[in-house]
Amino acid sequence: MATVFHNMLPQRLKRYDYSYTYEYGSLDFSAAKPSLRPQWQSLYYPLSNEVWFAVLGVTVVLPISVYLFSLKGLNAATQSMDIIEATQMVVATLLSQNLSKKLPHSNSSRSLVAAWLVFVLVIGTVYRGNLTAALTLPKYPPRTETVQQLVESFKSITMPPFGKEFINFFKQSNSTLYKTLAEKMSIVPDVITGLQRAQDIKEAHVAGRRYMEQMIARHFSLADGSARLYVGRESILPGISAWPMPHDAPYRYQMDRLMMAVIEGGIYEKWSDDMLLKTRTEARAIQRNEFLEQPNTGEDIGNALTIVHMQGPLLLLLLCLATAISIFATELFLHYRKKT
């Protein structure tokens, strides 16, 4: 009998029997957490693509509507707004600027402008609130969580030495997805090596969930309790695990009865949770001690915004200044050329 975590596969049942199932184990994958998006794109983060296109569409259509409605209420004593003035008013209010001195005179135009001002107030408030959150809180891209995403996202997937049997099992599958998975899989010496490669060269590593969680907590934890790696939500091969033993072993009944008492009493889950919690606590303490031993540079480790966070606004400002200087220089050139 071998007291190991052993998945019950069809080809294994031909050679030996199994004890009472003590865990509904599974074969899972681990990968490095996605890196943060570039900070210079922070101005774009607060709203989704659909909202940006909707705002752009309304901004284009509204000046034409205001201009047409202003013609409706035109009389001898008033002048209609031209399309340029309507556009300036719409863009200015969208950027939280004052209304232009020339306002529409018809009731329909005023109602339209009033509705636009309410729209701008809501959009501006939501944008500023989300922008503050986007600048101060990290925004990570979506993670790879399913087997389909695993096959599509990674070119190389590793497994420990016991994975040879699983790779052969996947190759015999009728599923194209698992056959493709088997083609991308290779063997590494141990789980630690696979997890290290997952962190360094952005590969995925496949092994048992509990053991990977233990190794990630022990070797890849940070001082704040987070980790550089994560375990995917969907299992590659959900199944049951037990201890292998010879067929018709005379001691199986007694062993099954004892294991059943441990499982039904919840002791196995309690042991597993306690081990994981202890490992995370010890790793966090080690990381914290290493951090405290580092020399104090006097830098503030708070949430103050840095030049990295403000890349987007600064780049936009520099772009606008360069455009304005170019236009101003062109105007001066044309003005002096006209005089000569």
N, C-alpha and C positions, 0 to 999 in steps of 0.2 A: 504494500500500500504506500502511496506517495501523498504526503500532506501538502499539496501544492494547489495553486489556482489553475485549474485545467478546464478548458471549454470542452463541452461534449459535442464532438463532430462525428458525422456518420462513419467516416473511415476509421476513427479511433474505436468505435464500439465493436468493430470486428476483432480487435486485438485484445481488449480488456473491458471490464465492467466499471461502473461508477458507484460511488456511495450516494447517500441522500443529498439532493441539491441544496447547498448551503448559501448560494447567492445567484441571483439572476444577473450574471456578469455580462459584459459586452466588450466589444473591441471598438475603441474610440480613437479619435485623432486629436492632436495638439498642434498649435501653431503660434507664431509670435503675434502679439497684439498689433493691429494696424497702427501706423505712425500718424501723427497729426497732419492735418491738411496745411498747406502753406499759409502763413499768417497774412501775406499780402492780399489774400482773397477774403479777408475778414469782412469787408464791406458788402460782400455778396452773400455771406452765410445767412443772415437773419431771415430771408424770405426764400421760398422755394421757386423753382423755375416757372411754374404755372402762375404764381403771384406776380413775378417780375414781368412776364409777358402780358398779363392782364392789365397791370398798371401802365405799361408802355402803350398798349392798345387804347386805353382810355385817354391817355395823355395826347395821343395823336388825333383821336376822334373829337375830343371835347372842344378844342379851338374852332374847328369847322362848325360845330353845332352852335357855339356861342355867337359866331359871326353870322350864321344864317338866322338865328333867332333875333339878333339885334336889328336885322333888316326889317323884320316884321313890324316892330314898333316904331319905325322911322317916321318922323314928320318934319315939317319945315324948320322947326326950332332946334332939332337935335341932329347929331351926326352919328352915323353907324360906326362901330368898331371895325377896323380892318383886321385881316387875318393875322398880321404881325402883332398887333396889340393884343388880340385874343390869345395868341400863343405865349406872349410874354407874361400875361396875367396867369395863365394856367401853370406854366413852368415855375414862375416865381412863388405862387402859393404852394406848389408841390414841394419846393425847397424851403418852406416856412418863411417866406419873405412877405412884405406888405403887398396889398392890392395896388394896382396902378391907379393913377388919378382919374383916368377915364374909365367909367364903369358903364355896364349896359343899362339901357333905359327901359326896355320892355319887361313886363312882368315875367314872361316865359324865360327870358335870359337871366333875370335875377334869381328865379327859382332854380335854374340849372346851376348857376354859380354857387348858390347856397348849398345845394346837394353836393357839389364838388368840394366845398370847404369842409363839410362833415366827413366826406370820404378821405380827404387829405389829413384831417385830424386823427382819424382812426389809424390809417396806414402809417403816419408819422410816429404816433405813439407806440404802435406795435414794433415798428422797425427800430426805434431807439432802444426800447426795452430788450429786444432780441440781440441788438448789436452789443449792448453792455454784457449780456451773458456770453455772446460769442467771443468777446475780447478777453474775458476774465476766466471762463471755464473752457477746458479742452473739449474739442469736438472731433471725435474719432470717426473714420469711415466705417461702414458696416463690416461686421466680421463674417468669416466663412463659418457657417454653422451646420450645413447639411452635407450629405455625401455627394450630391450633385454639384454643389459649389466647390467641394474639395477637389473633385476631378477636374473641374473647369479652371480653378484658380492656381493650382500647383503643378509644376512640371516634374517634381521629384518628391516622392513620399518614402519614408524610411520605416523599418521595423526592426526589432531585436532579432537575435538568431532564431527564436521559435517561430518567426514569421514565415519561414520557408513553406511550412505546411499550409498556412493560410493563403499564401500567394498561389500555390498549386490549386487550392480549393476554389479561389476566385477565378482562376483560368478555366476551370471546368464549369463555371456558372453559365446559365443561359442568358444572363443579363449583360447587355453591351456595356452598361455602366461599370459593373464589377470586373469585366474583362479589361476595360481601359484602366481601371484602378490597378489591376495586377501588373499591367505593362509599365506603370510608372513607379512601382514599388521596388525598393532595394533593401539589402540587409546591412545593419550597422552593428558594432560589437555589443552595445548595451543601450539601455534607455537614456542614460545621461548623455551619451554621445549623440543620440538622435535628437534630444531636446536642445542640446547646445547647437547643433546644426540648424534646427528650426529657428533658433534665435539669431544666429549669425548670418546664414545664407538664405533665410526665408523658405525653408522646406517645411513639410508637415511630417509629424511622427505619429505612428500608430502603435498603441499598446493598450493594456488594461487601464480603465479609468482611475480606479483607486490608487494604483501604484504611480501613475503619472501625476495625479494630484499631490501625492506625498513628495515625489521628487521635485515638482515645481515649487512646492512650499518650502522645501529644504534648501534648494540650490538656486532658485531664481526669484526669490522674494526680495522686495525693496523695504526700505526703512518705514514707509508709511503703511505697510501691510499688503500692498498690491503686488502683482507679479508681472513679469515680462511676457509670460506665456499664458495661454488659456486652453481649456478643453472644450471642443465643439459640442453643441447641444445634441445633435443627432448621432446615434451609434452606427458604426459601419456594419457590425454583425452582432445584433442583440441575441443573447442566448443564455444558457444556464451553465453553471460551473459546479464541479464536484471533485472528489478525490478519486483518482484511478486505483483500481484494485483488480485482482484476478477474477475471472468468471467463476460463479458459484462458490465464492469465498465463504467459509463457515462462520466467520466473525462479522459478516456484513450486517445482519439483523441488529446485533448489539450496537455496532457503530452507528447505524442509522438512527436508532432510538436516542442515543446520546446527542447526536448532532441535531436531531429534531427538537430536543428540549432546549438546546442553546439558541437555535434560530427562533423558535416560537416565543421564547422569553425575551427576545430583543437584545440579547447580550452581544451578538456579533456586530450588529449595527452600532451599539454603544461603544464597543471597543474601537471600531473603525473611526467613528466621529472623534473619540478622545485622542486617538493617535494623530489624526490630521490636525486637530486643534493644538496639540502639544507641539507638533512640528512647526506649525505656523508661528506660534508664540516664541519658540526658541530662535527661529530664523529672523523674526522681527527684532528680537533682543540683540542678536549678533549684528544685524545691520545698523541698529541704533547706536550700539557701542562704537562701531567703526566710524559712524558719522560724528559722534562726539569727540573721538580721538583726532579728527582732522583739525588742522589749525584754523582759528577763527579769522576770517578775512574781513569781518565787519560789514559784510553785505546783508541787506535785508532779504529775508526769505519769505516775506509776506506776498500778498496778491497784487502788489503795485504793478501798473501797466508799464512795460518797458518799450524800447524802440522796436523790438521784435513784434509786439502786439500791434503797434501803430504803423506797420509797414504799408498797409492799404491806404489809409488817409494821407500819409506823407507822399506816397508815390502818385496818388491822384492829384494832390496839390502841386507837386513838381510838374506833372504833365500839363495841368491847366496853366501854370505860370509860363511854361515853355511855349504853349500854344498862344497865350495872350501876347507874349513878347514877339513872337513871329508875326502875328497879325499887326501889332503896333509898328514893327519895323517895315512891314509891307506898305502900310498906310503912309508912313513918313516918306518912303521911297516914291510912291505914286504921287504924293503931294508935291514934293520938290521937282519931280520930273514934269508935272503939269505946269509948274511955274516957269521952268526953263523952256 
